[in-house]
Amino acid sequence: MPASDGALTVLTRGEGFDIEPAWSPDGNTIAFINSANFFGGQLEWINAEDGSPRKLHAAVRAQGKLQFHPDGKRLLGHFSKDPAPDRLAWLDLESGALAPVEGLPQNWQTPRMPVALSADGEWLLYALHQDLPDEQTGNNGPHADLWKLPTRGGTPQLVTRWLARIYQLAWDAKGTGCYIVTDLGVSHNDLWHVPLVNPQRDAHKLTSGIADEDWPSIARDAQLLLHTDNNEGATALVLMDFIHNERMRLSVNELEFEKAYREQIALLRLQMGDPDKTPVVTKVSLKRKDGKFFAPLGSLYRIAGGRMHFYQRGEAELLLPAGNYEIIAWRGPEHRVFRTEIELQAGKARVLDVKLERWTDAWSRGWFSGENHIHANYGYGAWYNTPAAILDMCEGEDLNVCNLMVANSDGDGVFDREFFRGRLDARSTSRTLLYWNQEFRSTIWGHMTFANLSQLVEPIFTGFKDTTNPWDVPTNADLAGRTRAQGGLASYTHPANDLDDPYRTAYSGKGIPVDVALGRIDTIDVMGSGYAASVTLWYRVLNCGFRIPATAGTDCFLNRINSAAPGWGRCYVRLPNAFDYKTWIDGERAGRSFISNGPMLELTVGDAAPGDTIKLTAPRMVRVRARGWSQAPLDKLELIYNGRVVANGQSSADKLELVLDHELRLDRTGWVAARVNGPPVPDFAVGLQQAHANPVYVEFAGNKLDTKADAEYFLAWIDRLEADLNRRNRMHTERDHVAMQLKAARGHYQKLADKK
């Protein structure tokens, strides 16, 4: 791209995404990574003039930032010949030899950590955060140590302790300082210049704004600095002219395919839905056969399952190289996948009608989808989302209730606080409701999502060292109580990830047994990350007699290129009379629902449906009916009674439907539910197909739920939690208050363990 803006000349072709470009010192060649997923991949080397390939001595895998040594013969990056790269090394471009950089700390060795090579090749700058294995990022403080290391070998020198995270680094042209990307004092990324002498006193902030400025790159003559800026949504390039004290936002007006590919251009017009009806939003993937993915200029494209896609309302026009293309379109799990191949002829226009058909219609049957955990603008993202863009993404997934999270990440900054209104967002439509709520993040108790809020619940986070809230108090139970006091819904999110040890891992819901015993939790986001481990933990909660419904929280990041779609996991709530936000929340709280990442599921136990209670004075046989169906083959439909499989459904010939019709003897207190699963569907990139109905509860007079084993499990869990709390020693003056909550929870489980 010309430094004065204008047309982009396309230099690379073929499969994959070409990322992390680095110019050689003479400007004649470019190194980059060809990646299938926007992370690591194969190192490539091309001529800068026309994109023709340069030969490497051997195949090399690479990840993260690439930098040329000033001699032009070596490349700095995370390289390896076989496994995933895990060490910073020099690659000799002639011999192919790899030489690891010595002197770096072992806990720095990750491609995500920022590093910069000085213009003379003599020094490295790198930032080291305080994160430790098996702990949440930010747990030990958000600050970063900035180090300077001789490339010829030597001892690292501490430049400064920066009081926030550092995401990217670039030396200045004179070698007397550096440009850093940091979120110091704000909830977005800014550029700062930090001198090596008096770095704290003389640090200078270069950018500010509501969105992110990233990826600084300095001209060797020290006159120009290039960086990215996403305050208009998509990533833009900004050129800072230090001599004239000017800033210019570079404008891309076209892609020069003919110059780069030596091919003629064709016009593709995509028409979403019927021209005479209200424009619909569709998720579209457009890929040239054996070539690249394409999206309209300025679109907030994303990647899932190795496929790039964009959301389009109504009509889209794209100028593309002539050739054969594969087009796939989606509109959430209730629509059939649209797939076609077309040929675009040089110099001609082609109109393609993209019409998606439903294979099922939950809305028409009184079921309304929603989820509890969507992030719009969360740290480390390429895009900046407004409610208009978010509506397109959620409507394009046919998601009815969208709970968007105000939250922190690693420090004091709180993302998207400016969008919170305490009511539905004004961009909401009759079928797609946007509501800004809150994720409360504790580094020990676990994370919760709060919904139906009229005010944000303070503090927004706890347990982050060296922030405004370094303590492990207030507890999650305290915050859940404050949420309920205003009519809000308190849910644990991503509760477990390790099936063998649900307590383990940094982001598990360690406070769940305490808070359900205290009666503070409304739901648990079982559908989302760690589904298998979360289901197992949820069963134990149910087996202790707590009627906590399962809900869905995808924990997706709409500003990141790689992330799940909103509604990847969703909760379908049954509302036979009317659909509005509060009614949906009430139905979710009552468990009149099922959770799913694609399949549909129905369950009745006699005349009872999920969320209902059957009261008995004597054993009774009831007819249980369950049905699971999908647009892709399913494996199993299982009936669950108090956590155990008691019956299985029968499959149709095409395996698209499973039906269960079973006479079940209800002879003990507990709960009855159903679940369905199936093999992965590549087009949806959601892993195994899963759906789970919430329970129908059974109350049997004179019969107590067998709670001993699960109560003892949670007693051991609380002992483990208390030991971790004491080790951390972050309870401040509230140690007695925490001890009181742990004691109350223990007492409840002890009674359950003693029941006979």
C-alpha positions in Angstrom: 0.0 0.0 0.0 1.4 3.4 -0.8 2.3 5.5 2.3 0.1 8.2 0.9 -2.9 5.8 0.9 -4.8 4.4 -2.1 -5.0 0.9 -3.6 -3.9 -2.3 -1.9 -1.7 -4.5 -4.1 -2.2 -8.1 -3.3 1.1 -10.0 -3.1 0.1 -13.5 -1.9 -2.2 -16.1 -3.1 -3.1 -19.7 -2.3 -4.7 -21.3 0.7 -4.5 -19.9 4.3 -4.1 -16.5 6.0 -0.9 -14.6 5.5 0.0 -12.9 8.8 2.9 -11.2 10.7 4.7 -9.6 7.6 8.2 -8.3 8.1 10.2 -6.2 5.5 13.8 -7.0 4.9 16.2 -4.0 5.6 16.7 -3.4 1.9 13.0 -3.5 1.2 13.3 -6.2 -1.4 11.7 -9.1 0.4 9.0 -9.9 2.9 8.8 -12.8 5.4 5.4 -13.8 6.7 3.5 -16.8 8.2 1.0 -18.7 6.2 -1.6 -19.9 8.8 -4.7 -21.9 8.7 -6.2 -20.2 11.8 -4.5 -16.8 12.2 -2.1 -18.2 14.8 1.0 -20.2 13.9 1.9 -21.8 10.5 4.5 -22.2 7.8 7.2 -19.5 7.3 7.1 -18.0 3.8 9.5 -15.6 2.0 8.6 -13.6 -1.1 9.9 -10.8 -3.3 8.2 -7.5 -2.3 7.8 -6.3 -5.8 5.5 -9.0 -7.2 5.0 -11.6 -4.5 7.1 -14.3 -6.2 8.4 -16.9 -3.7 11.9 -17.0 -2.4 13.4 -20.4 -1.5 13.9 -21.3 2.1 16.5 -23.9 3.0 13.9 -26.1 4.8 10.3 -26.0 6.0 10.0 -24.0 9.2 7.1 -23.4 11.5 6.6 -20.0 13.0 4.4 -18.2 15.4 4.2 -14.6 16.5 6.1 -11.5 15.4 8.8 -11.8 12.8 11.8 -9.3 12.6 14.7 -9.1 10.2 18.3 -8.6 11.5 19.8 -5.4 9.9 22.2 -7.7 8.0 19.2 -9.1 6.1 20.5 -12.7 6.5 18.7 -13.7 9.7 15.2 -13.6 11.0 14.0 -13.4 14.6 10.9 -15.2 15.7 9.5 -18.2 17.4 10.6 -21.0 15.1 10.8 -24.8 15.0 11.3 -27.5 12.4 8.5 -29.9 13.7 6.4 -29.1 16.8 4.7 -25.9 17.7 7.3 -23.1 18.2 8.0 -22.4 21.9 11.4 -20.5 21.9 12.6 -17.3 20.4 15.3 -18.1 17.9 17.4 -16.7 15.0 16.8 -18.4 11.6 19.7 -18.2 9.2 17.9 -17.7 5.8 20.7 -19.3 3.8 21.5 -22.4 5.9 18.2 -22.9 7.6 20.0 -23.2 11.0 18.1 -22.2 14.1 19.9 -20.6 17.1 17.8 -20.0 20.2 18.2 -16.6 21.9 20.0 -17.1 25.2 19.3 -15.1 28.4 15.5 -15.0 28.2 13.6 -16.3 31.3 11.9 -19.6 30.8 8.4 -18.2 31.8 8.7 -15.6 28.9 8.9 -18.2 26.2 5.5 -17.7 24.5 4.8 -16.1 21.1 2.2 -13.8 22.7 4.8 -11.9 24.8 6.0 -8.7 23.1 9.6 -8.4 21.9 11.4 -5.8 19.7 14.8 -5.9 17.9 16.8 -2.6 17.8 17.6 -1.1 14.4 21.3 -2.0 14.8 20.5 -5.6 15.8 22.4 -5.3 19.1 19.5 -5.2 21.6 16.2 -6.9 22.4 13.5 -5.3 24.4 10.9 -7.6 25.9 8.0 -7.3 28.4 7.4 -9.9 31.2 4.0 -10.0 32.9 3.5 -11.4 36.4 1.2 -14.3 35.4 1.9 -17.8 36.8 0.7 -21.2 35.6 -2.7 -22.3 36.9 -3.6 -18.8 37.9 -5.8 -16.3 36.1 -4.0 -13.6 34.1 -3.9 -10.4 36.3 -4.1 -12.4 39.5 -0.6 -11.2 40.5 -1.0 -7.8 39.2 -1.4 -6.2 35.7 2.1 -4.6 35.6 4.8 -5.6 33.2 8.6 -5.5 33.6 10.4 -4.0 30.6 13.8 -5.7 30.0 16.7 -5.0 27.7 18.9 -7.9 26.6 22.1 -7.9 24.4 21.6 -10.1 21.3 25.2 -11.2 21.4 24.7 -12.7 24.9 24.7 -11.2 28.3 22.6 -10.4 31.3 19.1 -8.8 31.0 18.8 -5.3 32.3 15.6 -4.1 33.9 14.4 -0.8 32.2 11.3 -0.2 34.3 8.3 -1.8 35.9 5.4 -0.4 33.9 2.2 -0.2 35.9 0.0 -2.0 33.3 0.3 -4.7 30.7 2.4 -4.2 27.6 1.0 -5.8 24.4 3.4 -4.7 21.7 6.8 -3.1 21.4 8.9 -1.3 18.8 12.2 0.5 19.2 12.4 4.1 18.2 14.7 4.9 15.3 17.4 6.4 17.5 17.5 3.4 19.8 17.1 5.6 22.9 13.5 4.5 23.7 10.6 2.5 22.5 7.0 2.6 21.6 4.7 0.4 23.6 1.0 -0.5 23.4 -0.6 -0.5 26.8 -3.9 0.0 28.7 -2.4 2.1 31.5 -5.3 3.9 33.3 -7.9 3.1 30.6 -9.9 0.2 29.2 -8.4 0.3 25.7 -5.0 0.2 24.1 -2.9 3.4 23.6 0.5 4.1 22.2 3.2 5.6 24.5 6.8 6.5 23.9 9.0 5.3 26.8 12.6 6.5 26.9 15.3 4.1 28.3 16.5 6.9 30.6 13.9 8.1 33.2 11.2 5.9 31.6 8.5 6.7 34.2 9.1 10.4 34.4 9.5 11.1 30.7 7.0 8.6 29.2 4.8 10.3 26.7 1.3 9.2 25.7 0.8 9.5 21.9 -2.8 8.4 21.4 -6.1 8.3 23.2 -9.7 7.5 22.4 -12.5 5.0 23.1 -11.0 2.2 21.0 -7.6 0.7 20.4 -4.4 1.9 18.8 -1.9 -1.0 18.2 1.0 -2.3 16.2 3.5 0.6 16.1 6.0 0.5 13.3 8.7 3.2 12.9 10.4 4.4 9.7 14.2 4.2 9.9 14.5 7.9 9.2 12.5 8.5 12.5 10.1 10.8 10.7 7.1 8.5 10.4 5.2 6.2 12.8 2.5 3.8 11.5 0.0 2.2 13.8 -3.5 0.7 13.7 -6.7 2.3 15.0 -10.1 0.6 15.2 -12.3 3.4 16.5 -14.5 3.2 13.4 -15.0 -0.5 13.8 -12.6 -2.1 11.4 -8.9 -1.8 11.7 -7.4 1.3 9.9 -3.9 2.5 9.4 -2.8 5.9 10.8 0.5 7.6 9.8 2.0 10.0 12.2 4.4 12.6 10.7 6.7 13.8 13.5 8.3 16.5 11.4 5.1 18.3 10.4 3.2 17.1 13.5 0.4 15.6 11.4 -1.7 12.5 11.5 -3.2 11.0 8.4 -5.7 8.1 8.4 -4.9 6.0 5.3 -7.8 5.2 3.1 -8.1 2.0 1.1 -10.1 2.6 -2.0 -9.6 -0.7 -3.9 -7.8 -4.0 -4.2 -5.5 -4.2 -7.2 -6.1 -7.9 -8.2 -5.2 -7.4 -11.8 -1.8 -6.0 -11.0 -1.0 -8.7 -8.5 -2.7 -11.7 -9.9 -2.4 -10.7 -13.6 -6.1 -11.7 -13.8 -9.2 -9.8 -14.7 -11.9 -8.9 -12.3 -15.5 -9.9 -11.9 -18.4 -8.4 -9.9 -20.3 -10.6 -7.4 -23.6 -9.3 -5.9 -24.9 -11.3 -3.0 -28.6 -10.8 -2.3 -29.6 -12.0 1.2 -33.2 -13.0 1.4 -36.1 -11.8 -0.8 -35.6 -8.3 -2.4 -39.2 -7.2 -1.7 -38.9 -8.0 2.1 -37.1 -6.5 5.0 -33.3 -7.2 4.6 -32.1 -10.1 6.7 -28.7 -10.6 8.2 -26.7 -13.6 7.0 -23.3 -15.0 8.0 -21.3 -15.6 4.8 -18.1 -17.4 3.9 -16.7 -16.7 0.5 -13.6 -18.6 -0.7 -11.8 -19.0 -4.0 -11.2 -22.6 -4.8 -7.6 -23.4 -3.8 -7.2 -19.8 -2.7 -8.1 -17.1 -0.2 -11.2 -16.1 1.7 -12.7 -12.7 0.8 -14.9 -10.2 2.6 -16.2 -6.7 1.8 -13.7 -3.9 2.6 -14.3 -2.7 6.1 -16.3 -5.7 7.3 -15.6 -7.2 10.7 -14.7 -10.6 9.5 -14.0 -13.4 11.9 -12.8 -17.0 11.8 -14.4 -20.2 13.3 -13.5 -23.7 12.4 -10.8 -22.5 10.0 -13.4 -20.5 7.9 -13.5 -16.8 7.6 -16.9 -15.3 7.6 -18.6 -11.9 7.7 -22.2 -10.7 8.5 -24.1 -9.0 5.8 -27.5 -7.3 6.0 -29.3 -7.2 2.7 -27.1 -6.9 -0.4 -23.3 -7.0 -0.8 -21.1 -6.3 -3.8 -17.5 -7.5 -4.2 -15.0 -7.1 -6.9 -13.1 -10.4 -7.1 -10.6 -12.1 -9.4 -12.3 -14.2 -11.9 -12.5 -17.9 -11.0 -14.4 -20.6 -9.1 -15.7 -19.9 -5.6 -17.3 -21.8 -2.8 -20.0 -19.8 -0.9 -21.4 -21.0 2.5 -24.0 -19.1 4.4 -25.6 -19.7 7.9 -28.2 -18.0 10.1 -27.9 -19.8 13.4 -28.5 -23.5 14.1 -32.2 -23.5 13.1 -31.5 -22.8 9.4 -30.1 -25.2 6.9 -26.6 -24.4 5.7 -26.6 -22.8 2.3 -23.7 -24.0 0.1 -23.0 -23.5 -3.5 -20.1 -23.1 -6.0 -20.1 -20.5 -8.7 -17.8 -19.4 -11.5 -17.1 -15.7 -11.9 -16.2 -14.7 -15.5 -13.8 -11.9 -16.2 -15.5 -8.6 -16.8 -19.0 -9.8 -16.0 -21.4 -9.4 -13.1 -23.0 -12.3 -11.2 -26.0 -12.0 -8.9 -26.5 -14.8 -6.3 -29.6 -15.1 -4.2 -28.7 -16.4 -0.8 -31.9 -17.8 0.8 -31.7 -19.9 3.9 -34.5 -22.3 4.8 -35.4 -23.4 8.3 -35.3 -27.0 9.2 -37.0 -26.1 12.6 -38.7 -23.1 14.0 -38.4 -22.8 17.8 -40.1 -19.4 17.9 -43.3 -20.7 16.3 -43.5 -23.4 19.0 -43.0 -20.9 21.9 -39.3 -21.4 22.5 -37.0 -18.4 22.5 -33.2 -18.6 22.4 -30.7 -16.6 24.4 -27.4 -16.7 26.1 -25.7 -15.1 29.1 -22.1 -14.3 28.2 -21.2 -12.2 25.2 -18.2 -9.8 25.2 -18.4 -6.9 22.6 -15.0 -5.2 23.1 -12.7 -7.2 25.3 -8.9 -6.9 25.5 -6.6 -7.9 22.6 -9.2 -7.5 19.8 -8.8 -6.3 16.3 -12.2 -4.7 15.9 -14.3 -2.2 17.8 -18.0 -3.1 18.1 -21.0 -0.7 18.4 -24.5 -1.8 19.2 -25.3 -1.6 15.4 -22.5 -4.1 14.6 -23.5 -6.3 17.5 -27.1 -6.4 16.4 -25.9 -7.7 13.0 -23.9 -10.5 14.5 -26.6 -11.6 16.9 -29.4 -11.3 14.4 -27.2 -13.1 11.9 -27.1 -16.0 14.4 -30.9 -15.9 14.9 -30.3 -15.3 18.6 -33.3 -13.8 20.5 -31.9 -12.7 23.9 -28.3 -11.4 23.9 -26.8 -10.6 27.3 -23.7 -8.4 26.7 -21.1 -8.2 29.4 -19.4 -5.2 31.0 -16.2 -6.6 32.5 -12.5 -6.2 33.3 -9.8 -8.4 32.0 -6.4 -8.2 33.7 -6.5 -4.9 35.5 -8.5 -1.9 36.5 -9.9 -1.2 33.0 -13.6 -2.1 32.6 -14.7 -2.7 29.0 -18.0 -1.4 27.6 -19.2 0.4 30.7 -20.2 3.3 28.4 -22.9 1.1 26.8 -24.7 0.1 30.0 -28.2 1.6 30.3 -30.0 -0.6 32.9 -32.6 -1.4 30.2 -32.8 -2.9 26.7 -30.4 -1.3 24.3 -32.1 1.0 21.9 -30.9 -1.1 18.9 -33.0 -4.0 20.0 -35.7 -5.3 17.7 -38.8 -7.4 18.3 -36.8 -10.6 17.6 -33.3 -9.7 18.8 -33.0 -8.2 22.3 -29.7 -6.6 23.4 -29.2 -6.0 27.1 -25.9 -4.8 28.6 -25.2 -6.6 31.8 -22.1 -7.6 33.8 -19.6 -10.3 34.3 -18.2 -10.3 37.8 -14.7 -11.7 37.8 -13.0 -13.0 40.9 -9.5 -14.6 40.6 -10.3 -17.2 43.3 -14.1 -17.7 43.7 -14.8 -17.9 39.9 -16.7 -15.8 37.4 -20.4 -14.9 37.4 -22.7 -13.3 34.9 -25.4 -10.9 36.2 -28.5 -10.3 34.0 -31.5 -8.0 34.1 -29.5 -5.3 35.9 -30.8 -1.8 36.5 -27.4 -0.8 38.0 -23.9 -2.3 37.7 -22.9 -4.2 40.8 -19.8 -2.8 42.4 -17.0 -3.8 42.6 -16.8 -5.1 39.0 -14.0 -7.5 40.0 -12.0 -8.8 43.0 -8.7 -10.4 43.7 -6.5 -8.7 41.1 -3.3 -7.7 42.9 -2.1 -4.1 42.6 -5.5 -2.8 41.3 -8.3 -0.9 43.0 -9.8 -4.3 44.1 -6.9 -6.6 45.2 -8.9 -8.4 47.9 -10.9 -11.7 47.6 -13.8 -9.8 49.2 -16.7 -9.0 48.8 -17.3 -12.7 48.0 -19.3 -14.0 45.1 -22.2 -14.7 47.5 -22.1 -11.0 48.5 -22.2 -9.8 44.9 -24.9 -12.3 43.9 -27.0 -10.9 46.8 -26.6 -7.4 45.6 -27.7 -8.6 42.1 -30.8 -10.2 43.4 -31.7 -7.2 45.5 -32.3 -5.3 42.2 -34.2 -8.1 40.6 -31.2 -9.4 38.7 -30.2 -13.0 37.9 -26.9 -14.4 39.2 -25.3 -17.2 37.2 -21.9 -19.0 37.4 -20.2 -19.1 34.1 -17.7 -21.5 32.5 -17.9 -23.4 35.9 -15.5 -26.3 35.1 -13.0 -27.5 32.4 -11.2 -30.5 33.9 -13.5 -33.6 33.9 -11.2 -35.4 36.3 -10.9 -32.5 38.7 -13.6 -29.8 38.2 -12.1 -27.6 40.9 -8.7 -27.4 39.1 -7.9 -24.8 36.4 -7.6 -21.0 36.9 -11.1 -20.1 35.7 -13.2 -22.8 37.4 -16.2 -21.8 39.6 -14.6 -22.6 42.9 -17.3 -20.8 44.9 -20.2 -22.7 43.5 -20.8 -25.2 46.4 -20.6 -22.3 48.9 -22.9 -20.0 47.0 -25.6 -22.5 46.1 -25.7 -23.6 49.8 -26.2 -20.0 50.8 -29.1 -19.8 48.3 -27.5 -17.0 46.2 -27.2 -18.6 42.8 -30.0 -18.7 40.2 -28.4 -20.6 37.3 -25.2 -22.2 36.1 -23.9 -21.8 32.5 -23.4 -25.5 31.7 -23.5 -25.0 27.9 -20.3 -23.3 26.9 -16.6 -24.1 27.4 -16.0 -27.2 29.4 -19.5 -28.7 28.8 -18.6 -32.3 29.9 -17.0 -31.2 33.2 -19.7 -28.6 33.8 -22.5 -31.2 33.4 -20.8 -33.5 35.9 -20.5 -30.7 38.4 -24.1 -29.6 37.8 -25.4 -33.1 38.5 -23.7 -33.1 41.9 -25.5 -29.8 42.6 -28.8 -31.2 41.6 -28.1 -34.4 43.6 -27.7 -32.3 46.8 -31.3 -31.0 46.3 -30.5 -27.6 44.8 -32.8 -26.7 42.0 -30.3 -24.7 39.9 -31.2 -24.7 36.2 -28.6 -25.1 33.5 -28.1 -22.2 31.1 -25.8 -21.2 28.4 -22.8 -18.8 28.2 -20.6 -18.9 25.2 -18.1 -16.4 26.5 -17.5 -15.2 23.0 -15.4 -12.1 22.0 -16.9 -10.2 19.1 -13.9 -8.0 18.7 -11.5 -10.9 18.1 -10.9 -12.5 14.8 -10.8 -15.9 16.3 -13.7 -16.6 18.6 -17.0 -18.5 18.8 -20.1 -16.9 17.4 -22.7 -15.4 19.8 -25.2 -18.1 20.7 -22.7 -20.9 20.0 -24.3 -22.3 23.1 -27.9 -21.1 23.8 -30.7 -21.6 26.2 -34.2 -22.1 24.8 -36.8 -20.9 27.2 -40.5 -21.9 26.9 -42.8 -18.9 26.9 -46.3 -19.9 25.8 -47.9 -16.5 26.2 -45.6 -13.7 25.2 -41.9 -12.9 24.6 -40.1 -10.0 26.3 -36.8 -9.7 28.1 -38.0 -9.9 31.7 -40.3 -12.9 30.9 -37.4 -14.7 29.3 -35.2 -14.1 32.3 -38.0 -15.3 34.6 -38.3 -18.5 32.5 -34.6 -19.1 32.5 -34.5 -18.7 36.3 -37.4 -21.2 36.6 -35.7 -23.8 34.4 -38.5 -23.9 31.8 -35.8 -24.5 29.2 -33.2 -26.7 27.5 -29.6 -25.8 26.5 -28.1 -26.6 23.1 -25.4 -25.9 20.6 -27.6 -27.1 17.8 -30.0 -30.0 18.4 -33.6 -29.4 19.5 -34.9 -31.3 22.5 -38.3 -31.9 24.1 -39.1 -33.6 27.4 -42.4 -34.4 29.3 -42.7 -36.5 32.4 -46.3 -37.3 32.6 -47.9 -33.9 32.3 -44.9 -32.1 33.6 -42.3 -30.2 31.6 -38.8 -28.9 32.6 -39.0 -26.6 35.6 -42.1 -28.3 37.0 -42.4 -30.4 40.1 -44.2 -33.7 40.5 -45.4 -34.4 44.1 -46.1 -38.1 45.1 -47.2 -39.9 48.2 -46.6 -43.3 46.7 -44.6 -44.8 43.8 -46.1 -44.2 40.4 -45.4 -45.1 36.8 -45.4 -42.2 34.4 -45.0 -42.0 30.7 -41.9 -40.1 29.7 -41.6 -38.7 26.2 -38.5 -37.1 24.8 -37.5 -36.2 21.4 -34.2 -34.9 20.0 -33.7 -33.8 16.4 -31.1 -32.0 14.3 -30.1 -31.2 10.8 -27.1 -33.5 11.3 -27.0 -37.1 12.5 -27.3 -37.7 16.2 -25.9 -40.6 18.3 -27.8 -40.9 21.6 -30.9 -39.7 23.5 -30.7 -40.6 27.2 -33.1 -40.3 30.0 -31.5 -39.3 33.3 -32.9 -40.0 36.8 -30.8 -38.5 39.6 -27.7 -38.5 37.4 -28.0 -42.0 36.1 -29.1 -43.1 32.6 -32.3 -45.1 32.9 -33.5 -45.3 29.3 -32.3 -44.6 25.7 -34.2 -43.3 22.7 -34.6 -44.9 19.3 -33.0 -43.5 16.2 -34.7 -42.8 12.9 -33.2 -44.4 9.8 -31.4 -41.2 8.8 -30.3 -40.5 12.5 -31.7 -37.0 12.3 -34.3 -37.8 15.0 -34.2 -39.7 18.2 -37.4 -40.6 20.1 -38.0 -41.9 23.6 -41.3 -43.2 24.9 -40.7 -44.9 28.2 -42.7 -45.9 31.3 -40.6 -44.7 34.3 -41.2 -45.7 37.9 -41.0 -42.6 40.1 -40.1 -44.1 43.5 -37.7 -41.6 45.0 -37.2 -37.9 45.4 -34.9 -36.3 42.8 -34.9 -35.1 39.3 -35.5 -36.4 35.8 -33.9 -34.9 32.7 -32.9 -35.8 29.1 -29.8 -35.2 27.0 -28.8 -35.7 23.4 -25.5 -35.8 21.6 -24.0 -36.4 18.2 -20.8 -36.2 16.2 -19.3 -32.8 15.3 -20.8 -30.8 12.3 -17.8 -29.1 10.6 -20.0 -26.4 9.1 -20.9 -25.2 12.6 -17.5 -25.5 14.4 -19.1 -26.2 17.8 -17.5 -29.6 18.6 -19.8 -32.4 19.6 -23.5 -31.7 19.1 -25.0 -31.4 22.6 -28.4 -30.6 24.2 -29.7 -31.0 27.7 -33.2 -30.5 29.1 -33.5 -28.9 32.5 -35.0 -31.3 35.1 -38.5 -32.1 36.1 -38.3 -32.4 39.9 -39.8 -35.2 41.9 -40.9 -34.8 45.5 -41.7 -38.2 47.2 -43.4 -37.8 50.6 -41.3 -39.5 53.3 -38.3 -40.1 51.0 -35.2 -38.0 51.1 -32.8 -37.5 48.3 -29.6 -39.6 48.6 -27.2 -36.8 49.1 -24.3 -38.4 51.1 -21.7 -38.9 48.4 -22.2 -35.6 46.6 -22.3 -33.7 49.9 -19.1 -35.2 51.1 -17.6 -34.3 47.7 -18.5 -30.6 48.3 -17.2 -30.7 51.9 -13.8 -31.7 50.6 -14.1 -29.0 47.9 -14.8 -26.3 50.5 -11.7 -27.5 52.5 -9.6 -27.1 49.4 -11.1 -23.7 48.7 -10.5 -22.5 52.3 -6.8 -23.6 52.1 -6.4 -21.6 48.9 -8.0 -18.5 50.4 -5.7 -18.7 53.4 -2.7 -19.2 51.2 -3.6 -16.1 49.2 -4.3 -14.1 52.3 -6.4 -11.5 50.5 -9.4 -11.3 52.7 -8.4 -8.0 54.3 -10.6 -7.2 57.3 -13.4 -9.6 56.1 -11.8 -12.9 57.3 -14.5 -13.5 59.8 -17.2 -12.7 57.2 -15.7 -15.3 54.8 -15.3 -17.8 57.5 -19.0 -17.4 58.4 -20.1 -18.1 54.8 -17.8 -21.2 54.6 -19.1 -22.4 58.0 -22.7 -22.0 56.9 -22.1 -23.8 53.6 -20.3 -26.6 55.4 -23.1 -27.0 57.9 -25.6 -27.4 55.1 -23.5 -30.1 53.4 -22.8 -31.8 56.7 -26.5 -32.2 57.3 -26.9 -33.6 53.8 -24.0 -36.0 54.3 -25.6 -37.2 57.6 -29.1 -37.8 56.1 -30.2 -41.4 56.0 
